């Protein structure tokens, strides 16, 4: 596995633990739809949360959130709707939310973690 792939997986694992610690249940990881992949889908009693995780060792290529541009947010929304359509039972009675997690630092296990709740979708 390439170093960047290992970094990404470690960042996703850190984000998954973050949601578990916050009382969410993880219901999907790396779900593939027609427009791409959702990193994490988590639920609590009120929400279905589609999570985009960006992991970087440093800011040499910009802050991780900078990689989630308007086009990416629109694609996430399409994927979220596709996921909801195929998991109606889990979505029933819950509000859809799209979050972003940035994991920034040399070691994803101890790196800083930033969380944007309900990113704006164009």
Jmol script that loads the backbone (N, CA, C; Angstrom):
load data "model"
ATOM      1  N   UNK A   1       0.846  -1.175   0.000  1.00  0.00           N
ATOM      2  CA  UNK A   1       0.000   0.000   0.000  1.00  0.00           C
ATOM      3  C   UNK A   1       0.896   1.244   0.000  1.00  0.00           C
ATOM      4  N   UNK A   2       0.550   2.224  -0.801  1.00  0.00           N
ATOM      5  CA  UNK A   2       1.324   3.448  -0.897  1.00  0.00           C
ATOM      6  C   UNK A   2       1.248   4.228   0.412  1.00  0.00           C
ATOM      7  N   UNK A   3       2.303   4.998   0.695  1.00  0.00           N
ATOM      8  CA  UNK A   3       2.382   5.766   1.929  1.00  0.00           C
ATOM      9  C   UNK A   3       1.184   6.694   2.096  1.00  0.00           C
ATOM     10  N   UNK A   4       0.760   7.359   1.004  1.00  0.00           N
ATOM     11  CA  UNK A   4      -0.383   8.280   1.116  1.00  0.00           C
ATOM     12  C   UNK A   4      -1.680   7.523   1.403  1.00  0.00           C
ATOM     13  N   UNK A   5      -1.794   6.297   0.888  1.00  0.00           N
ATOM     14  CA  UNK A   5      -2.977   5.484   1.178  1.00  0.00           C
ATOM     15  C   UNK A   5      -3.010   5.072   2.646  1.00  0.00           C
ATOM     16  N   UNK A   6      -1.849   4.701   3.185  1.00  0.00           N
ATOM     17  CA  UNK A   6      -1.758   4.346   4.602  1.00  0.00           C
ATOM     18  C   UNK A   6      -2.079   5.552   5.471  1.00  0.00           C
ATOM     19  N   UNK A   7      -1.589   6.726   5.071  1.00  0.00           N
ATOM     20  CA  UNK A   7      -1.883   7.955   5.800  1.00  0.00           C
ATOM     21  C   UNK A   7      -3.381   8.224   5.797  1.00  0.00           C
ATOM     22  N   UNK A   8      -4.007   8.093   4.643  1.00  0.00           N
ATOM     23  CA  UNK A   8      -5.447   8.314   4.537  1.00  0.00           C
ATOM     24  C   UNK A   8      -6.249   7.352   5.381  1.00  0.00           C
ATOM     25  N   UNK A   9      -5.866   6.086   5.365  1.00  0.00           N
ATOM     26  CA  UNK A   9      -6.580   5.086   6.166  1.00  0.00           C
ATOM     27  C   UNK A   9      -6.425   5.367   7.662  1.00  0.00           C
ATOM     28  N   UNK A  10      -5.225   5.787   8.061  1.00  0.00           N
ATOM     29  CA  UNK A  10      -4.999   6.112   9.474  1.00  0.00           C
ATOM     30  C   UNK A  10      -5.835   7.327   9.883  1.00  0.00           C
ATOM     31  N   UNK A  11      -5.942   8.309   9.001  1.00  0.00           N
ATOM     32  CA  UNK A  11      -6.777   9.476   9.284  1.00  0.00           C
ATOM     33  C   UNK A  11      -8.243   9.102   9.388  1.00  0.00           C
ATOM     34  N   UNK A  12      -8.699   8.225   8.512  1.00  0.00           N
ATOM     35  CA  UNK A  12     -10.091   7.764   8.571  1.00  0.00           C
ATOM     36  C   UNK A  12     -10.362   6.988   9.859  1.00  0.00           C
ATOM     37  N   UNK A  13      -9.394   6.204  10.279  1.00  0.00           N
ATOM     38  CA  UNK A  13      -9.548   5.458  11.532  1.00  0.00           C
ATOM     39  C   UNK A  13      -9.657   6.424  12.712  1.00  0.00           C
ATOM     40  N   UNK A  14      -8.845   7.463  12.709  1.00  0.00           N
ATOM     41  CA  UNK A  14      -8.905   8.482  13.771  1.00  0.00           C
ATOM     42  C   UNK A  14     -10.267   9.162  13.775  1.00  0.00           C
ATOM     43  N   UNK A  15     -10.777   9.515  12.586  1.00  0.00           N
ATOM     44  CA  UNK A  15     -12.089  10.155  12.482  1.00  0.00           C
ATOM     45  C   UNK A  15     -13.195   9.209  12.959  1.00  0.00           C
ATOM     46  N   UNK A  16     -13.087   7.940  12.610  1.00  0.00           N
ATOM     47  CA  UNK A  16     -14.083   6.956  13.040  1.00  0.00           C
ATOM     48  C   UNK A  16     -14.129   6.877  14.567  1.00  0.00           C
ATOM     49  N   UNK A  17     -12.969   6.835  15.197  1.00  0.00           N
ATOM     50  CA  UNK A  17     -12.923   6.790  16.666  1.00  0.00           C
ATOM     51  C   UNK A  17     -13.550   8.056  17.265  1.00  0.00           C
ATOM     52  N   UNK A  18     -13.311   9.191  16.617  1.00  0.00           N
ATOM     53  CA  UNK A  18     -13.877  10.467  17.069  1.00  0.00           C
ATOM     54  C   UNK A  18     -15.407  10.385  17.107  1.00  0.00           C
ATOM     55  N   UNK A  19     -16.012   9.850  16.065  1.00  0.00           N
ATOM     56  CA  UNK A  19     -17.473   9.724  16.027  1.00  0.00           C
ATOM     57  C   UNK A  19     -17.966   8.687  17.032  1.00  0.00           C
ATOM     58  N   UNK A  20     -17.268   7.575  17.157  1.00  0.00           N
ATOM     59  CA  UNK A  20     -17.655   6.570  18.146  1.00  0.00           C
ATOM     60  C   UNK A  20     -17.620   7.151  19.555  1.00  0.00           C
ATOM     61  N   UNK A  21     -16.561   7.901  19.859  1.00  0.00           N
ATOM     62  CA  UNK A  21     -16.433   8.524  21.179  1.00  0.00           C
ATOM     63  C   UNK A  21     -17.535   9.551  21.434  1.00  0.00           C
ATOM     64  N   UNK A  22     -18.116  10.096  20.356  1.00  0.00           N
ATOM     65  CA  UNK A  22     -19.182  11.087  20.481  1.00  0.00           C
ATOM     66  C   UNK A  22     -20.572  10.433  20.499  1.00  0.00           C
ATOM     67  N   UNK A  23     -20.614   9.094  20.551  1.00  0.00           N
ATOM     68  CA  UNK A  23     -21.885   8.397  20.693  1.00  0.00           C
ATOM     69  C   UNK A  23     -22.543   7.965  19.396  1.00  0.00           C
ATOM     70  N   UNK A  24     -21.862   8.119  18.282  1.00  0.00           N
ATOM     71  CA  UNK A  24     -22.413   7.692  16.998  1.00  0.00           C
ATOM     72  C   UNK A  24     -22.146   6.213  16.779  1.00  0.00           C
ATOM     73  N   UNK A  25     -22.923   5.624  15.898  1.00  0.00           N
ATOM     74  CA  UNK A  25     -22.697   4.266  15.426  1.00  0.00           C
ATOM     75  C   UNK A  25     -22.226   4.364  13.982  1.00  0.00           C
ATOM     76  N   UNK A  26     -21.141   3.685  13.665  1.00  0.00           N
ATOM     77  CA  UNK A  26     -20.656   3.673  12.290  1.00  0.00           C
ATOM     78  C   UNK A  26     -21.442   2.620  11.522  1.00  0.00           C
ATOM     79  N   UNK A  27     -22.034   3.021  10.405  1.00  0.00           N
ATOM     80  CA  UNK A  27     -22.840   2.080   9.635  1.00  0.00           C
ATOM     81  C   UNK A  27     -22.228   1.770   8.275  1.00  0.00           C
ATOM     82  N   UNK A  28     -21.258   2.573   7.844  1.00  0.00           N
ATOM     83  CA  UNK A  28     -20.566   2.298   6.577  1.00  0.00           C
ATOM     84  C   UNK A  28     -19.202   2.971   6.582  1.00  0.00           C
ATOM     85  N   UNK A  29     -18.266   2.298   5.920  1.00  0.00           N
ATOM     86  CA  UNK A  29     -16.918   2.850   5.718  1.00  0.00           C
ATOM     87  C   UNK A  29     -16.561   2.610   4.261  1.00  0.00           C
ATOM     88  N   UNK A  30     -16.021   3.622   3.608  1.00  0.00           N
ATOM     89  CA  UNK A  30     -15.572   3.527   2.216  1.00  0.00           C
ATOM     90  C   UNK A  30     -16.666   2.984   1.301  1.00  0.00           C
ATOM     91  N   UNK A  31     -17.864   3.530   1.466  1.00  0.00           N
ATOM     92  CA  UNK A  31     -19.006   3.126   0.649  1.00  0.00           C
ATOM     93  C   UNK A  31     -18.860   3.707  -0.754  1.00  0.00           C
ATOM     94  N   UNK A  32     -19.009   2.858  -1.759  1.00  0.00           N
ATOM     95  CA  UNK A  32     -18.869   3.288  -3.156  1.00  0.00           C
ATOM     96  C   UNK A  32     -20.222   3.486  -3.792  1.00  0.00           C
ATOM     97  N   UNK A  33     -20.396   4.655  -4.373  1.00  0.00           N
ATOM     98  CA  UNK A  33     -21.594   4.965  -5.139  1.00  0.00           C
ATOM     99  C   UNK A  33     -21.202   5.303  -6.563  1.00  0.00           C
ATOM    100  N   UNK A  34     -22.150   5.723  -7.353  1.00  0.00           N
ATOM    101  CA  UNK A  34     -21.875   5.999  -8.762  1.00  0.00           C
ATOM    102  C   UNK A  34     -20.973   7.214  -8.967  1.00  0.00           C
ATOM    103  N   UNK A  35     -20.949   8.131  -7.991  1.00  0.00           N
ATOM    104  CA  UNK A  35     -20.160   9.360  -8.140  1.00  0.00           C
ATOM    105  C   UNK A  35     -18.864   9.324  -7.343  1.00  0.00           C
ATOM    106  N   UNK A  36     -18.557   8.207  -6.685  1.00  0.00           N
ATOM    107  CA  UNK A  36     -17.321   8.138  -5.908  1.00  0.00           C
ATOM    108  C   UNK A  36     -17.512   7.378  -4.614  1.00  0.00           C
ATOM    109  N   UNK A  37     -16.809   7.827  -3.573  1.00  0.00           N
ATOM    110  CA  UNK A  37     -16.770   7.103  -2.318  1.00  0.00           C
ATOM    111  C   UNK A  37     -17.079   8.021  -1.144  1.00  0.00           C
ATOM    112  N   UNK A  38     -17.815   7.493  -0.179  1.00  0.00           N
ATOM    113  CA  UNK A  38     -18.040   8.158   1.099  1.00  0.00           C
ATOM    114  C   UNK A  38     -17.099   7.505   2.102  1.00  0.00           C
ATOM    115  N   UNK A  39     -16.322   8.324   2.810  1.00  0.00           N
ATOM    116  CA  UNK A  39     -15.357   7.783   3.765  1.00  0.00           C
ATOM    117  C   UNK A  39     -16.046   7.094   4.939  1.00  0.00           C
ATOM    118  N   UNK A  40     -16.988   7.801   5.573  1.00  0.00           N
ATOM    119  CA  UNK A  40     -17.663   7.271   6.764  1.00  0.00           C
ATOM    120  C   UNK A  40     -19.124   7.692   6.721  1.00  0.00           C
ATOM    121  N   UNK A  41     -19.996   6.777   7.120  1.00  0.00           N
ATOM    122  CA  UNK A  41     -21.393   7.124   7.391  1.00  0.00           C
ATOM    123  C   UNK A  41     -21.652   6.715   8.831  1.00  0.00           C
ATOM    124  N   UNK A  42     -22.127   7.686   9.628  1.00  0.00           N
ATOM    125  CA  UNK A  42     -22.400   7.452  11.043  1.00  0.00           C
ATOM    126  C   UNK A  42     -23.823   7.903  11.349  1.00  0.00           C
ATOM    127  N   UNK A  43     -24.424   7.271  12.342  1.00  0.00           N
ATOM    128  CA  UNK A  43     -25.775   7.660  12.754  1.00  0.00           C
ATOM    129  C   UNK A  43     -25.828   7.824  14.269  1.00  0.00           C
ATOM    130  N   UNK A  44     -26.699   8.728  14.695  1.00  0.00           N
ATOM    131  CA  UNK A  44     -27.134   8.774  16.079  1.00  0.00           C
ATOM    132  C   UNK A  44     -28.651   8.794  16.036  1.00  0.00           C
ATOM    133  N   UNK A  45     -29.306   9.128  17.102  1.00  0.00           N
ATOM    134  CA  UNK A  45     -30.766   9.064  17.103  1.00  0.00           C
ATOM    135  C   UNK A  45     -31.401  10.099  16.190  1.00  0.00           C
ATOM    136  N   UNK A  46     -30.683  11.188  15.886  1.00  0.00           N
ATOM    137  CA  UNK A  46     -31.263  12.278  15.093  1.00  0.00           C
ATOM    138  C   UNK A  46     -30.679  12.446  13.703  1.00  0.00           C
ATOM    139  N   UNK A  47     -29.469  11.954  13.462  1.00  0.00           N
ATOM    140  CA  UNK A  47     -28.772  12.278  12.214  1.00  0.00           C
ATOM    141  C   UNK A  47     -28.205  11.069  11.495  1.00  0.00           C
ATOM    142  N   UNK A  48     -28.153  11.191  10.175  1.00  0.00           N
ATOM    143  CA  UNK A  48     -27.273  10.385   9.340  1.00  0.00           C
ATOM    144  C   UNK A  48     -26.172  11.354   8.927  1.00  0.00           C
ATOM    145  N   UNK A  49     -24.940  11.012   9.254  1.00  0.00           N
ATOM    146  CA  UNK A  49     -23.824  11.912   8.969  1.00  0.00           C
ATOM    147  C   UNK A  49     -22.899  11.257   7.951  1.00  0.00           C
ATOM    148  N   UNK A  50     -22.745  11.930   6.812  1.00  0.00           N
ATOM    149  CA  UNK A  50     -21.788  11.527   5.796  1.00  0.00           C
ATOM    150  C   UNK A  50     -20.528  12.332   6.075  1.00  0.00           C
ATOM    151  N   UNK A  51     -19.415  11.630   6.225  1.00  0.00           N
ATOM    152  CA  UNK A  51     -18.176  12.278   6.657  1.00  0.00           C
ATOM    153  C   UNK A  51     -17.106  12.180   5.574  1.00  0.00           C
ATOM    154  N   UNK A  52     -16.544  13.327   5.219  1.00  0.00           N
ATOM    155  CA  UNK A  52     -15.388  13.388   4.333  1.00  0.00           C
ATOM    156  C   UNK A  52     -14.172  13.636   5.206  1.00  0.00           C
ATOM    157  N   UNK A  53     -13.156  12.775   5.099  1.00  0.00           N
ATOM    158  CA  UNK A  53     -11.950  12.885   5.911  1.00  0.00           C
ATOM    159  C   UNK A  53     -10.776  13.247   5.011  1.00  0.00           C
ATOM    160  N   UNK A  54     -10.052  14.282   5.401  1.00  0.00           N
ATOM    161  CA  UNK A  54      -8.837  14.683   4.688  1.00  0.00           C
ATOM    162  C   UNK A  54      -7.692  14.667   5.682  1.00  0.00           C
ATOM    163  N   UNK A  55      -6.642  13.949   5.338  1.00  0.00           N
ATOM    164  CA  UNK A  55      -5.494  13.793   6.225  1.00  0.00           C
ATOM    165  C   UNK A  55      -4.246  14.314   5.527  1.00  0.00           C
ATOM    166  N   UNK A  56      -3.469  15.118   6.233  1.00  0.00           N
ATOM    167  CA  UNK A  56      -2.218  15.654   5.711  1.00  0.00           C
ATOM    168  C   UNK A  56      -1.169  15.616   6.820  1.00  0.00           C
ATOM    169  N   UNK A  57       0.072  15.402   6.425  1.00  0.00           N
ATOM    170  CA  UNK A  57       1.177  15.456   7.393  1.00  0.00           C
ATOM    171  C   UNK A  57       1.507  16.903   7.754  1.00  0.00           C
ATOM    172  N   UNK A  58       1.306  17.808   6.813  1.00  0.00           N
ATOM    173  CA  UNK A  58       1.588  19.221   7.031  1.00  0.00           C
ATOM    174  C   UNK A  58       0.768  20.046   6.058  1.00  0.00           C
ATOM    175  N   UNK A  59       1.013  21.349   6.057  1.00  0.00           N
ATOM    176  CA  UNK A  59       0.234  22.243   5.204  1.00  0.00           C
ATOM    177  C   UNK A  59       0.981  22.647   3.935  1.00  0.00           C
ATOM    178  N   UNK A  60       1.975  21.870   3.528  1.00  0.00           N
ATOM    179  CA  UNK A  60       2.720  22.156   2.311  1.00  0.00           C
ATOM    180  C   UNK A  60       1.854  22.217   1.059  1.00  0.00           C
ATOM    181  N   UNK A  61       0.776  21.464   1.042  1.00  0.00           N
ATOM    182  CA  UNK A  61      -0.164  21.474  -0.074  1.00  0.00           C
ATOM    183  C   UNK A  61      -1.471  22.147   0.337  1.00  0.00           C
ATOM    184  N   UNK A  62      -1.435  22.938   1.398  1.00  0.00           N
ATOM    185  CA  UNK A  62      -2.616  23.622   1.893  1.00  0.00           C
ATOM    186  C   UNK A  62      -3.258  22.850   3.029  1.00  0.00           C
ATOM    187  N   UNK A  63      -4.174  23.527   3.700  1.00  0.00           N
ATOM    188  CA  UNK A  63      -4.920  22.894   4.795  1.00  0.00           C
ATOM    189  C   UNK A  63      -5.823  21.813   4.205  1.00  0.00           C
ATOM    190  N   UNK A  64      -6.037  20.726   4.924  1.00  0.00           N
ATOM    191  CA  UNK A  64      -6.885  19.652   4.390  1.00  0.00           C
ATOM    192  C   UNK A  64      -8.261  20.108   3.926  1.00  0.00           C
ATOM    193  N   UNK A  65      -8.869  21.053   4.627  1.00  0.00           N
ATOM    194  CA  UNK A  65     -10.198  21.519   4.229  1.00  0.00           C
ATOM    195  C   UNK A  65     -10.196  22.200   2.865  1.00  0.00           C
ATOM    196  N   UNK A  66      -9.055  22.718   2.442  1.00  0.00           N
ATOM    197  CA  UNK A  66      -8.981  23.366   1.131  1.00  0.00           C
ATOM    198  C   UNK A  66      -9.242  22.383  -0.007  1.00  0.00           C
ATOM    199  N   UNK A  67      -9.060  21.102   0.253  1.00  0.00           N
ATOM    200  CA  UNK A  67      -9.302  20.072  -0.768  1.00  0.00           C
ATOM    201  C   UNK A  67     -10.793  19.769  -0.940  1.00  0.00           C
ATOM    202  N   UNK A  68     -11.626  20.313  -0.066  1.00  0.00           N
ATOM    203  CA  UNK A  68     -13.064  20.080  -0.158  1.00  0.00           C
ATOM    204  C   UNK A  68     -13.696  21.324  -0.775  1.00  0.00           C
ATOM    205  N   UNK A  69     -13.545  21.426  -2.077  1.00  0.00           N
ATOM    206  CA  UNK A  69     -14.052  22.590  -2.801  1.00  0.00           C
ATOM    207  C   UNK A  69     -15.534  22.411  -3.142  1.00  0.00           C
ATOM    208  N   UNK A  70     -16.108  23.387  -3.838  1.00  0.00           N
ATOM    209  CA  UNK A  70     -17.540  23.361  -4.163  1.00  0.00           C
ATOM    210  C   UNK A  70     -17.913  22.122  -4.972  1.00  0.00           C
ATOM    211  N   UNK A  71     -17.062  21.740  -5.888  1.00  0.00           N
ATOM    212  CA  UNK A  71     -17.344  20.556  -6.704  1.00  0.00           C
ATOM    213  C   UNK A  71     -17.377  19.282  -5.851  1.00  0.00           C
ATOM    214  N   UNK A  72     -16.421  19.185  -4.933  1.00  0.00           N
ATOM    215  CA  UNK A  72     -16.361  18.021  -4.033  1.00  0.00           C
ATOM    216  C   UNK A  72     -17.583  17.998  -3.112  1.00  0.00           C
ATOM    217  N   UNK A  73     -17.984  19.154  -2.588  1.00  0.00           N
ATOM    218  CA  UNK A  73     -19.153  19.217  -1.715  1.00  0.00           C
ATOM    219  C   UNK A  73     -20.414  18.805  -2.467  1.00  0.00           C
ATOM    220  N   UNK A  74     -20.551  19.242  -3.713  1.00  0.00           N
ATOM    221  CA  UNK A  74     -21.715  18.852  -4.518  1.00  0.00           C
ATOM    222  C   UNK A  74     -21.715  17.345  -4.761  1.00  0.00           C
ATOM    223  N   UNK A  75     -20.545  16.769  -5.027  1.00  0.00           N
ATOM    224  CA  UNK A  75     -20.448  15.318  -5.236  1.00  0.00           C
ATOM    225  C   UNK A  75     -20.790  14.573  -3.943  1.00  0.00           C
ATOM    226  N   UNK A  76     -20.340  15.093  -2.802  1.00  0.00           N
ATOM    227  CA  UNK A  76     -20.678  14.469  -1.522  1.00  0.00           C
ATOM    228  C   UNK A  76     -22.188  14.459  -1.295  1.00  0.00           C
ATOM    229  N   UNK A  77     -22.837  15.555  -1.662  1.00  0.00           N
ATOM    230  CA  UNK A  77     -24.292  15.622  -1.503  1.00  0.00           C
ATOM    231  C   UNK A  77     -24.981  14.574  -2.382  1.00  0.00           C
ATOM    232  N   UNK A  78     -24.529  14.449  -3.636  1.00  0.00           N
ATOM    233  CA  UNK A  78     -25.110  13.434  -4.526  1.00  0.00           C
ATOM    234  C   UNK A  78     -24.894  12.033  -3.962  1.00  0.00           C
ATOM    235  N   UNK A  79     -23.689  11.769  -3.462  1.00  0.00           N
ATOM    236  CA  UNK A  79     -23.394  10.462  -2.870  1.00  0.00           C
ATOM    237  C   UNK A  79     -24.247  10.220  -1.628  1.00  0.00           C
ATOM    238  N   UNK A  80     -24.410  11.246  -0.808  1.00  0.00           N
ATOM    239  CA  UNK A  80     -25.221  11.113   0.402  1.00  0.00           C
ATOM    240  C   UNK A  80     -26.663  10.752   0.041  1.00  0.00           C
ATOM    241  N   UNK A  81     -27.197  11.418  -0.961  1.00  0.00           N
ATOM    242  CA  UNK A  81     -28.566  11.115  -1.403  1.00  0.00           C
ATOM    243  C   UNK A  81     -28.659   9.701  -1.954  1.00  0.00           C
ATOM    244  N   UNK A  82     -27.629   9.264  -2.663  1.00  0.00           N
ATOM    245  CA  UNK A  82     -27.599   7.892  -3.181  1.00  0.00           C
ATOM    246  C   UNK A  82     -27.536   6.886  -2.032  1.00  0.00           C
ATOM    247  N   UNK A  83     -26.726   7.192  -1.016  1.00  0.00           N
ATOM    248  CA  UNK A  83     -26.632   6.296   0.139  1.00  0.00           C
ATOM    249  C   UNK A  83     -27.994   6.210   0.837  1.00  0.00           C
ATOM    250  N   UNK A  84     -28.630   7.361   1.053  1.00  0.00           N
ATOM    251  CA  UNK A  84     -29.936   7.403   1.705  1.00  0.00           C
ATOM    252  C   UNK A  84     -30.951   6.560   0.927  1.00  0.00           C
ATOM    253  N   UNK A  85     -30.945   6.688  -0.397  1.00  0.00           N
ATOM    254  CA  UNK A  85     -31.898   5.945  -1.229  1.00  0.00           C
ATOM    255  C   UNK A  85     -31.711   4.435  -1.084  1.00  0.00           C
ATOM    256  N   UNK A  86     -30.480   3.997  -0.829  1.00  0.00           N
ATOM    257  CA  UNK A  86     -30.235   2.561  -0.719  1.00  0.00           C
ATOM    258  C   UNK A  86     -30.255   2.058   0.736  1.00  0.00           C
ATOM    259  N   UNK A  87     -30.464   2.974   1.681  1.00  0.00           N
ATOM    260  CA  UNK A  87     -30.510   2.595   3.104  1.00  0.00           C
ATOM    261  C   UNK A  87     -31.671   3.307   3.801  1.00  0.00           C
ATOM    262  N   UNK A  88     -32.819   3.266   3.188  1.00  0.00           N
ATOM    263  CA  UNK A  88     -33.985   3.994   3.709  1.00  0.00           C
ATOM    264  C   UNK A  88     -34.319   3.624   5.160  1.00  0.00           C
ATOM    265  N   UNK A  89     -34.121   2.357   5.507  1.00  0.00           N
ATOM    266  CA  UNK A  89     -34.441   1.916   6.869  1.00  0.00           C
ATOM    267  C   UNK A  89     -33.596   2.642   7.909  1.00  0.00           C
ATOM    268  N   UNK A  90     -32.301   2.829   7.635  1.00  0.00           N
ATOM    269  CA  UNK A  90     -31.428   3.536   8.576  1.00  0.00           C
ATOM    270  C   UNK A  90     -31.671   5.041   8.568  1.00  0.00           C
ATOM    271  N   UNK A  91     -32.112   5.569   7.438  1.00  0.00           N
ATOM    272  CA  UNK A  91     -32.307   7.011   7.304  1.00  0.00           C
ATOM    273  C   UNK A  91     -33.641   7.480   7.863  1.00  0.00           C
ATOM    274  N   UNK A  92     -34.581   6.563   8.001  1.00  0.00           N
ATOM    275  CA  UNK A  92     -35.934   6.909   8.436  1.00  0.00           C
ATOM    276  C   UNK A  92     -35.916   7.724   9.728  1.00  0.00           C
ATOM    277  N   UNK A  93     -36.515   8.910   9.695  1.00  0.00           N
ATOM    278  CA  UNK A  93     -36.634   9.747  10.885  1.00  0.00           C
ATOM    279  C   UNK A  93     -35.383  10.509  11.263  1.00  0.00           C
ATOM    280  N   UNK A  94     -34.359  10.442  10.436  1.00  0.00           N
ATOM    281  CA  UNK A  94     -33.103  11.132  10.737  1.00  0.00           C
ATOM    282  C   UNK A  94     -32.840  12.226   9.700  1.00  0.00           C
ATOM    283  N   UNK A  95     -32.155  13.261  10.119  1.00  0.00           N
ATOM    284  CA  UNK A  95     -31.764  14.358   9.246  1.00  0.00           C
ATOM    285  C   UNK A  95     -30.386  14.064   8.659  1.00  0.00           C
ATOM    286  N   UNK A  96     -30.228  14.346   7.386  1.00  0.00           N
ATOM    287  CA  UNK A  96     -28.942  14.149   6.721  1.00  0.00           C
ATOM    288  C   UNK A  96     -28.031  15.330   7.015  1.00  0.00           C
ATOM    289  N   UNK A  97     -26.788  15.005   7.323  1.00  0.00           N
ATOM    290  CA  UNK A  97     -25.773  16.020   7.601  1.00  0.00           C
ATOM    291  C   UNK A  97     -24.481  15.589   6.915  1.00  0.00           C
ATOM    292  N   UNK A  98     -23.758  16.545   6.360  1.00  0.00           N
ATOM    293  CA  UNK A  98     -22.453  16.250   5.773  1.00  0.00           C
ATOM    294  C   UNK A  98     -21.405  16.993   6.579  1.00  0.00           C
ATOM    295  N   UNK A  99     -20.470  16.230   7.156  1.00  0.00           N
ATOM    296  CA  UNK A  99     -19.392  16.784   7.970  1.00  0.00           C
ATOM    297  C   UNK A  99     -18.059  16.618   7.268  1.00  0.00           C
ATOM    298  N   UNK A 100     -17.095  17.406   7.700  1.00  0.00           N
ATOM    299  CA  UNK A 100     -15.729  17.265   7.216  1.00  0.00           C
ATOM    300  C   UNK A 100     -14.803  17.167   8.422  1.00  0.00           C
ATOM    301  N   UNK A 101     -13.831  16.280   8.306  1.00  0.00           N
ATOM    302  CA  UNK A 101     -12.811  16.106   9.338  1.00  0.00           C
ATOM    303  C   UNK A 101     -11.451  16.329   8.690  1.00  0.00           C
ATOM    304  N   UNK A 102     -10.629  17.160   9.333  1.00  0.00           N
ATOM    305  CA  UNK A 102      -9.245  17.354   8.910  1.00  0.00           C
ATOM    306  C   UNK A 102      -8.337  16.770   9.980  1.00  0.00           C
ATOM    307  N   UNK A 103      -7.444  15.899   9.571  1.00  0.00           N
ATOM    308  CA  UNK A 103      -6.442  15.335  10.468  1.00  0.00           C
ATOM    309  C   UNK A 103      -5.107  15.864   9.966  1.00  0.00           C
ATOM    310  N   UNK A 104      -4.417  16.632  10.801  1.00  0.00           N
ATOM    311  CA  UNK A 104      -3.218  17.333  10.363  1.00  0.00           C
ATOM    312  C   UNK A 104      -2.071  17.108  11.333  1.00  0.00           C
ATOM    313  N   UNK A 105      -1.013  16.462  10.828  1.00  0.00           N
ATOM    314  CA  UNK A 105       0.179  16.214  11.640  1.00  0.00           C
ATOM    315  C   UNK A 105       0.921  15.000  11.137  1.00  0.00           C
ATOM    316  N   UNK A 106       2.157  14.836  11.585  1.00  0.00           N
ATOM    317  CA  UNK A 106       2.988  13.742  11.075  1.00  0.00           C
ATOM    318  C   UNK A 106       2.472  12.345  11.396  1.00  0.00           C
ATOM    319  N   UNK A 107       1.781  12.193  12.526  1.00  0.00           N
ATOM    320  CA  UNK A 107       1.241  10.891  12.905  1.00  0.00           C
ATOM    321  C   UNK A 107      -0.260  11.046  13.122  1.00  0.00           C
ATOM    322  N   UNK A 108      -1.095  10.464  12.251  1.00  0.00           N
ATOM    323  CA  UNK A 108      -2.549  10.636  12.373  1.00  0.00           C
ATOM    324  C   UNK A 108      -3.122  10.226  13.727  1.00  0.00           C
ATOM    325  N   UNK A 109      -2.447   9.318  14.420  1.00  0.00           N
ATOM    326  CA  UNK A 109      -2.959   8.871  15.723  1.00  0.00           C
ATOM    327  C   UNK A 109      -2.900   9.980  16.770  1.00  0.00           C
ATOM    328  N   UNK A 110      -1.953  10.919  16.615  1.00  0.00           N
ATOM    329  CA  UNK A 110      -1.789  11.994  17.594  1.00  0.00           C
ATOM    330  C   UNK A 110      -1.935  13.387  16.965  1.00  0.00           C
ATOM    331  N   UNK A 111      -2.213  13.441  15.682  1.00  0.00           N
ATOM    332  CA  UNK A 111      -2.319  14.721  14.968  1.00  0.00           C
ATOM    333  C   UNK A 111      -3.537  15.512  15.451  1.00  0.00           C
ATOM    334  N   UNK A 112      -3.554  16.795  15.097  1.00  0.00           N
ATOM    335  CA  UNK A 112      -4.729  17.600  15.428  1.00  0.00           C
ATOM    336  C   UNK A 112      -5.898  17.135  14.571  1.00  0.00           C
ATOM    337  N   UNK A 113      -7.091  17.257  15.121  1.00  0.00           N
ATOM    338  CA  UNK A 113      -8.303  16.886  14.410  1.00  0.00           C
ATOM    339  C   UNK A 113      -9.247  18.080  14.467  1.00  0.00           C
ATOM    340  N   UNK A 114      -9.688  18.506  13.292  1.00  0.00           N
ATOM    341  CA  UNK A 114     -10.655  19.601  13.207  1.00  0.00           C
ATOM    342  C   UNK A 114     -11.928  19.051  12.568  1.00  0.00           C
ATOM    343  N   UNK A 115     -13.062  19.564  13.042  1.00  0.00           N
ATOM    344  CA  UNK A 115     -14.358  19.023  12.630  1.00  0.00           C
ATOM    345  C   UNK A 115     -15.253  20.174  12.190  1.00  0.00           C
ATOM    346  N   UNK A 116     -15.772  20.098  10.979  1.00  0.00           N
ATOM    347  CA  UNK A 116     -16.793  21.045  10.515  1.00  0.00           C
ATOM    348  C   UNK A 116     -18.101  20.272  10.445  1.00  0.00           C
ATOM    349  N   UNK A 117     -19.075  20.746  11.194  1.00  0.00           N
ATOM    350  CA  UNK A 117     -20.400  20.132  11.217  1.00  0.00           C
ATOM    351  C   UNK A 117     -21.234  20.757  10.120  1.00  0.00           C
ATOM    352  N   UNK A 118     -21.825  19.906   9.283  1.00  0.00           N
ATOM    353  CA  UNK A 118     -22.766  20.348   8.262  1.00  0.00           C
ATOM    354  C   UNK A 118     -22.135  21.356   7.304  1.00  0.00           C
ATOM    355  N   UNK A 119     -21.142  20.886   6.541  1.00  0.00           N
ATOM    356  CA  UNK A 119     -20.489  21.758   5.555  1.00  0.00           C
ATOM    357  C   UNK A 119     -21.506  22.289   4.563  1.00  0.00           C
ATOM    358  N   UNK A 120     -21.299  23.501   4.124  1.00  0.00           N
ATOM    359  CA  UNK A 120     -22.195  24.096   3.153  1.00  0.00           C
ATOM    360  C   UNK A 120     -22.074  23.395   1.824  1.00  0.00           C
ATOM    361  N   UNK A 121     -23.201  23.116   1.236  1.00  0.00           N
ATOM    362  CA  UNK A 121     -23.219  22.466  -0.077  1.00  0.00           C
ATOM    363  C   UNK A 121     -23.727  23.481  -1.071  1.00  0.00           C
ATOM    364  N   UNK A 122     -22.986  23.685  -2.171  1.00  0.00           N
ATOM    365  CA  UNK A 122     -23.401  24.707  -3.140  1.00  0.00           C
ATOM    366  C   UNK A 122     -24.726  24.363  -3.809  1.00  0.00           C
TER     367      UNK A 122
END
end "model"
wireframe off; spacefill off
backbone 0.3
color backbone group
